[in-house]
Amino acid sequence: MPAKPIELSDQELEVVQEVQLFLGLASVEQTIEFLLRQRLQEKLLQLAGREIQTNPRHSL
């Protein structure tokens, strides 16, 4: 993944660190990458669902 700095508030960093501990990840960076991938996957599934609803020929 391309490196792009992400600025977090103290509160946001605290939450990310809690998630890091919960998931057992090695770093804050890994945790942020995990969370971003999860969110991207959710959005892609939503878009795919909309595509199937609006274009019925793709449905199974």
N, C-alpha and C positions, 0 to 999 in steps of 0.2 A: 504494500500500500504506500502511496506517496506520503512523505512526511509533511504535514501541515500543522503548525502549532494550534492547539486548542486552549483557549483561556477559560479557566474555571474559577468561579467564586469559591471562597472558603467552604461554604455550605455545599456546593456542588461536588467539590473535591472530597469532602467528608462522606457524601453519599456514595461516590464512586469507590472510595476505599472500603466502605462497608460491603458493597457488592463484590469487590475484589476478594475480601476475606471469605465471604459466603461461597463464592465460586472456586476459591482456592487458586486463583491466578497469581502469577509471579510479579506483575507490575500494574500500575495504573494505566499505562499505555495498552497493555493486553486487554484490560477490562474495558476500556473505551472502545477498542477495536471490536471486541465481542459484542458490546451493546449496539454499536453501529451496524454490525452485520445482522443482528437480530432484527433491528428496526427496518433495515433495508429489505430483508426477507419478508417481513410482515407487509410492507408496502407493495412489494412485487406480487404477493399472493392476492392482495386486495385488487390490484390492477388486473391481474389475470381473471379474477372473479367477475369484475365489471365487463371485461372483454367477452367472456362467455355469456353473460346476461344480455349484452347488447348485440351480440352476433351469434344467434343460436346454432348456426351451422357448425360451430366449433365444439358444441357440447357433445357429450358421449351418449 
